[in-house]
Amino acid sequence: MLTSLALIFLVGMTLGWVFSRLRLPSLLGMLLTGILLGPYVLDLLDDSILGISADLRQLALIIILTRAGLSLQVDDLKRVGRPAVLMCFVPACFEVAGMLLLAPALLDISLLDAAIMGAVVAAVSPAVVVPRMLKLMEEGYGIDHSIPQLILAGASVDDVFVIVLFTSFTGLAQGGTLSPATFLQVPVSVVTGLAFGAVAGVLFGAFYRRFHVRDSAKVVVLLSLSFLFVALENAIKGTIPFSGLLAVMSCGIALQRTRPEVAQRLAAKYSKLWVASEILLFVLVGATVDISYARSAGATALVVILGCLVFRMVGVFVCLLGTGLPLRERLFSMIAYTPKATVQAAIGSVPLAMGLPCGQIVLTVAVLAILVTAPLGAFGIDMTYRRLLTKHTPVV
């Protein structure tokens, strides 16, 4: 395992640096590292590291979502209002609808199979989007109209909605039924996750107002709480809808509201943790990619993915109607909501493991979606935000 970790970090950092020097997203180098070192090419990663790959990827997501919560201003979200809510589910619905329209004709699959595929592909990647939105907030781009906050919040809830859709559609494929109660899980899991995390964040801040400890110790405790949130989600699954990752982010937001000076210091600590976590996350995502599936997909699957992206971008545009945002800021929001990686890596192989007839094609399209949209979306964000967003100028 130690050799595998050394390869992950050294090769991942090197290729990430090479791609950044080529003015390409560094995550592209990290994904390539995972593909090369993974079991489908050079097979240099130990089985022990691959066996806990999902847990390590979730750890990295916890770190970046906590950092996002510690940096997110609730007042900015309140100012955004309605579009922030719509961004949580409307773009995903448009993308699933696009898959229902395109996939049966182009890939010769049933509507139900297309719905399953759409639910896999429709999730935006917080791992790609969140760190870039935090960077924009730090540099002051788009904050006058709360563009980064809007995208950050929407991307965090979007995954919850899509995974509920995926669970419902795969249940139907296995002979189950679809009930309205299934879709009630989305708002309930959002509310319980936000509420539980907010209470924990307030208690965390109150405790350390009374008892002084080093910030490093606070980070360890906060990380441990975050792990428990995610474990709680798994423990009560099927009983009470609950989103552990939303609780993680909500805890950070509550701490930022009650103890802003502590939140600022902890956010700096989490920024340092993200340096290693980012490499681990994207290299391990790359290691799940079997490029033979991507080769077998052909141009037709690529057309389907790109066509569905157009539907998603139209969905983002619909969410922003009536906001008064300039067209260039709406265009940036449409671009920023396209990357996919983590959810597709997590659930893309599930239909195949279930023995569903659509399993192979769903996995193939999920792999291709990662390879195409993660670097394309990251590149689009990095190359356009200075042109499309206005930089905040402090009033002197």
ZIDA-V603233 format. One record per residue. N is the residue number from 0. RES is the residue in one letter. SS is DSSP state (@ for helix, = for strand, . for the rest). PSI is psi as a letter, one per 40 degrees, with the letter a starting at -180 (* if undefined). D_FIRST is the distance of its C-alpha to the first C-alpha in Angstrom with 2 decimals. Layout:
# ZIDA-V603233
N,RES,SS,PSI,D_FIRST + N,RES,SS,PSI,D_FIRST
This chain:
# ZIDA-V603233
0,M,.,d,0.00 + 1,L,@,d,3.80 + 2,T,@,d,5.44 + 3,S,@,d,5.05 + 4,L,@,d,6.21 + 5,A,@,d,8.63 + 6,L,@,d,9.89 + 7,I,@,d,10.42 + 8,F,@,d,12.39 + 9,L,@,d,14.18 + 10,V,@,d,15.23 + 11,G,@,d,15.89 + 12,M,@,d,18.04 + 13,T,@,d,19.78 + 14,L,@,d,20.79 + 15,G,@,d,21.67 + 16,W,@,d,23.92 + 17,V,@,d,25.44 + 18,F,@,d,26.39 + 19,S,@,d,27.82 + 20,R,@,d,29.90 + 21,L,.,e,31.19 + 22,R,.,f,32.26 + 23,L,.,i,29.89 + 24,P,.,h,27.50 + 25,S,@,d,24.22 + 26,L,@,d,22.45 + 27,L,@,d,23.63 + 28,G,@,d,21.50 + 29,M,@,d,18.43 + 30,L,@,d,19.30 + 31,L,@,d,19.86 + 32,T,@,d,16.46 + 33,G,@,d,14.93 + 34,I,@,d,17.54 + 35,L,@,d,16.97 + 36,L,@,e,13.20 + 37,G,.,i,13.42 + 38,P,.,e,14.38 + 39,Y,.,e,18.04 + 40,V,.,c,18.23 + 41,L,.,e,15.90 + 42,D,.,f,13.15 + 43,L,.,e,10.41 + 44,L,.,h,7.75 + 45,D,.,i,5.76 + 46,D,@,d,8.15 + 47,S,@,d,6.38 + 48,I,@,d,6.00 + 49,L,@,d,9.43 + 50,G,@,d,10.74 + 51,I,.,e,10.80 + 52,S,@,d,11.75 + 53,A,@,d,15.33 + 54,D,@,d,14.86 + 55,L,@,d,13.08 + 56,R,@,d,15.92 + 57,Q,@,d,18.40 + 58,L,@,d,17.29 + 59,A,@,d,18.03 + 60,L,@,d,21.30 + 61,I,@,d,22.26 + 62,I,@,d,21.98 + 63,I,@,d,24.15 + 64,L,@,d,26.62 + 65,T,@,d,27.11 + 66,R,@,d,27.80 + 67,A,@,d,30.21 + 68,G,@,d,31.98 + 69,L,@,d,32.41 + 70,S,@,e,34.01 + 71,L,.,h,36.08 + 72,Q,.,h,39.79 + 73,V,@,d,41.34 + 74,D,@,d,44.73 + 75,D,@,d,43.47 + 76,L,@,d,42.41 + 77,K,@,d,45.79 + 78,R,@,d,47.47 + 79,V,@,d,45.69 + 80,G,.,b,46.77 + 81,R,@,d,47.23 + 82,P,@,d,45.05 + 83,A,@,d,41.96 + 84,V,@,d,42.53 + 85,L,@,d,43.30 + 86,M,.,e,40.18 + 87,C,.,d,38.13 + 88,F,.,d,39.37 + 89,V,@,d,42.04 + 90,P,@,d,39.91 + 91,A,@,d,37.65 + 92,C,@,d,40.84 + 93,F,@,d,42.21 + 94,E,@,d,39.10 + 95,V,@,d,39.17 + 96,A,@,d,42.89 + 97,G,@,d,42.25 + 98,M,@,d,39.90 + 99,L,@,d,42.62 + 100,L,@,d,45.13 + 101,L,@,d,43.23 + 102,A,@,d,40.75 + 103,P,@,d,43.31 + 104,A,@,d,45.48 + 105,L,@,d,42.94 + 106,L,@,e,40.23 + 107,D,.,f,42.65 + 108,I,.,i,41.00 + 109,S,.,i,42.67 + 110,L,@,d,43.12 + 111,L,@,d,40.80 + 112,D,@,d,38.03 + 113,A,@,d,38.71 + 114,A,@,d,38.50 + 115,I,@,d,35.04 + 116,M,@,d,33.93 + 117,G,@,d,35.62 + 118,A,@,d,33.84 + 119,V,@,d,30.42 + 120,V,@,d,31.41 + 121,A,.,e,33.52 + 122,A,.,h,30.94 + 123,V,.,i,30.58 + 124,S,.,h,27.18 + 125,P,@,d,27.12 + 126,A,@,d,23.95 + 127,V,@,d,26.09 + 128,V,@,d,29.41 + 129,V,@,d,28.93 + 130,P,@,d,27.60 + 131,R,@,d,30.37 + 132,M,@,d,33.00 + 133,L,@,d,32.00 + 134,K,@,d,32.40 + 135,L,@,d,35.82 + 136,M,@,d,36.84 + 137,E,@,d,35.94 + 138,E,@,e,37.91 + 139,G,.,e,40.79 + 140,Y,=,h,40.90 + 141,G,.,e,42.40 + 142,I,@,e,42.58 + 143,D,@,d,46.38 + 144,H,@,e,46.09 + 145,S,.,f,42.72 + 146,I,@,d,41.08 + 147,P,@,d,37.47 + 148,Q,@,d,37.94 + 149,L,@,d,39.38 + 150,I,@,d,36.51 + 151,L,@,d,33.86 + 152,A,@,d,35.52 + 153,G,@,d,36.17 + 154,A,@,d,32.64 + 155,S,@,d,31.37 + 156,V,@,d,33.78 + 157,D,@,d,33.85 + 158,D,@,d,30.58 + 159,V,@,d,32.01 + 160,F,@,d,35.13 + 161,V,@,d,33.44 + 162,I,@,d,31.10 + 163,V,@,d,34.26 + 164,L,@,d,35.97 + 165,F,@,d,33.13 + 166,T,@,d,33.22 + 167,S,@,d,37.01 + 168,F,@,d,37.19 + 169,T,@,d,34.67 + 170,G,@,d,36.65 + 171,L,@,d,39.79 + 172,A,@,d,38.33 + 173,Q,.,e,37.63 + 174,G,.,e,41.24 + 175,G,.,a,41.16 + 176,T,.,i,43.53 + 177,L,.,h,43.27 + 178,S,.,i,44.89 + 179,P,@,d,45.69 + 180,A,@,d,43.80 + 181,T,@,d,40.55 + 182,F,@,e,41.15 + 183,L,@,e,42.18 + 184,Q,@,d,38.54 + 185,V,@,c,37.90 + 186,P,@,d,40.34 + 187,V,@,d,39.72 + 188,S,@,d,35.93 + 189,V,@,d,36.60 + 190,V,@,d,39.21 + 191,T,@,d,37.34 + 192,G,@,d,34.13 + 193,L,@,d,36.14 + 194,A,@,d,38.32 + 195,F,@,d,35.64 + 196,G,@,d,33.61 + 197,A,@,d,36.85 + 198,V,@,d,37.91 + 199,A,@,d,34.58 + 200,G,@,d,34.79 + 201,V,@,d,38.37 + 202,L,@,d,37.62 + 203,F,@,d,34.66 + 204,G,@,d,37.03 + 205,A,@,d,39.85 + 206,F,@,d,37.82 + 207,Y,@,e,36.62 + 208,R,@,d,40.13 + 209,R,@,d,41.29 + 210,F,.,h,38.43 + 211,H,.,h,37.10 + 212,V,.,i,33.41 + 213,R,.,i,31.30 + 214,D,@,d,30.00 + 215,S,@,d,26.39 + 216,A,@,d,27.00 + 217,K,@,d,28.60 + 218,V,@,d,25.52 + 219,V,@,d,23.39 + 220,V,@,d,26.17 + 221,L,@,d,26.62 + 222,L,@,d,22.97 + 223,S,@,d,23.20 + 224,L,@,d,26.43 + 225,S,@,d,24.91 + 226,F,@,d,22.23 + 227,L,@,d,25.18 + 228,F,@,d,27.17 + 229,V,@,d,24.66 + 230,A,@,d,24.30 + 231,L,@,d,28.10 + 232,E,@,d,28.45 + 233,N,@,d,26.52 + 234,A,@,d,28.48 + 235,I,.,e,31.90 + 236,K,.,h,31.34 + 237,G,.,e,34.52 + 238,T,.,d,36.54 + 239,I,.,h,36.65 + 240,P,.,h,35.50 + 241,F,.,h,33.22 + 242,S,.,h,30.93 + 243,G,@,d,28.13 + 244,L,@,d,27.25 + 245,L,@,d,30.96 + 246,A,@,d,31.14 + 247,V,@,d,28.38 + 248,M,@,d,30.44 + 249,S,@,d,33.70 + 250,C,@,d,32.58 + 251,G,@,d,32.02 + 252,I,@,d,35.39 + 253,A,@,d,37.21 + 254,L,@,d,35.83 + 255,Q,@,d,36.93 + 256,R,@,d,40.36 + 257,T,@,d,40.90 + 258,R,.,g,39.23 + 259,P,@,d,39.00 + 260,E,@,d,38.55 + 261,V,@,d,35.52 + 262,A,@,d,34.07 + 263,Q,@,d,34.49 + 264,R,@,d,32.60 + 265,L,@,d,29.73 + 266,A,@,d,29.60 + 267,A,@,d,29.10 + 268,K,@,d,26.14 + 269,Y,@,d,24.59 + 270,S,@,d,25.28 + 271,K,@,d,23.01 + 272,L,@,d,20.19 + 273,W,@,d,20.73 + 274,V,@,d,20.00 + 275,A,@,d,16.21 + 276,S,@,d,16.46 + 277,E,@,d,18.44 + 278,I,@,d,15.94 + 279,L,@,d,13.19 + 280,L,@,d,15.96 + 281,F,@,d,17.51 + 282,V,@,d,14.64 + 283,L,@,d,13.42 + 284,V,@,d,17.14 + 285,G,@,d,17.48 + 286,A,@,e,14.78 + 287,T,.,e,17.09 + 288,V,.,h,20.00 + 289,D,.,h,21.42 + 290,I,@,e,23.92 + 291,S,@,d,25.99 + 292,Y,@,d,27.07 + 293,A,@,d,28.12 + 294,R,@,d,30.09 + 295,S,@,e,31.79 + 296,A,@,d,32.90 + 297,G,@,a,35.47 + 298,A,@,d,37.71 + 299,T,@,d,39.04 + 300,A,@,d,35.85 + 301,L,@,d,35.58 + 302,V,@,d,39.19 + 303,V,@,d,38.51 + 304,I,@,d,35.61 + 305,L,@,d,37.72 + 306,G,@,d,40.75 + 307,C,@,d,38.97 + 308,L,@,d,37.87 + 309,V,@,d,41.57 + 310,F,@,d,42.33 + 311,R,@,d,39.70 + 312,M,@,d,41.25 + 313,V,@,d,44.67 + 314,G,@,d,43.44 + 315,V,@,d,42.36 + 316,F,@,d,45.78 + 317,V,@,d,47.51 + 318,C,@,d,45.68 + 319,L,.,e,47.03 + 320,L,.,h,50.63 + 321,G,.,e,53.09 + 322,T,.,e,50.84 + 323,G,.,e,52.78 + 324,L,.,i,49.67 + 325,P,.,i,50.41 + 326,L,@,d,49.48 + 327,R,@,d,46.94 + 328,E,@,d,45.00 + 329,R,@,d,45.10 + 330,L,@,d,43.81 + 331,F,@,d,40.88 + 332,S,@,d,40.05 + 333,M,@,d,40.19 + 334,I,@,d,37.75 + 335,A,@,e,35.34 + 336,Y,.,e,35.13 + 337,T,.,d,33.84 + 338,P,.,i,30.04 + 339,K,.,i,27.83 + 340,A,.,c,24.08 + 341,T,@,d,22.29 + 342,V,@,d,24.74 + 343,Q,@,d,25.12 + 344,A,@,d,21.38 + 345,A,@,d,21.49 + 346,I,@,e,24.72 + 347,G,.,d,25.50 + 348,S,.,e,24.31 + 349,V,@,d,25.96 + 350,P,@,d,29.43 + 351,L,@,d,28.10 + 352,A,@,d,26.28 + 353,M,.,e,29.65 + 354,G,.,e,31.45 + 355,L,.,i,33.65 + 356,P,.,d,35.54 + 357,C,.,e,34.49 + 358,G,@,d,30.74 + 359,Q,@,d,30.13 + 360,I,@,d,32.25 + 361,V,@,d,30.86 + 362,L,@,d,27.27 + 363,T,@,d,28.61 + 364,V,@,d,30.49 + 365,A,@,d,27.62 + 366,V,@,d,25.39 + 367,L,@,d,28.36 + 368,A,@,d,29.12 + 369,I,@,d,25.74 + 370,L,@,d,26.14 + 371,V,@,d,29.75 + 372,T,@,d,30.19 + 373,A,@,d,27.13 + 374,P,@,d,27.94 + 375,L,@,d,31.66 + 376,G,@,d,31.93 + 377,A,@,d,29.95 + 378,F,@,d,32.10 + 379,G,@,d,35.20 + 380,I,@,d,34.58 + 381,D,@,d,33.77 + 382,M,@,e,36.76 + 383,T,@,e,39.38 + 384,Y,@,d,39.12 + 385,R,@,d,41.20 + 386,R,@,d,43.87 + 387,L,@,d,44.06 + 388,L,.,i,43.60 + 389,T,.,h,45.92 + 390,K,=,h,44.62 + 391,H,.,h,45.86 + 392,T,.,h,48.43 + 393,P,.,i,48.92 + 394,V,.,h,52.55 + 395,V,.,*,53.97
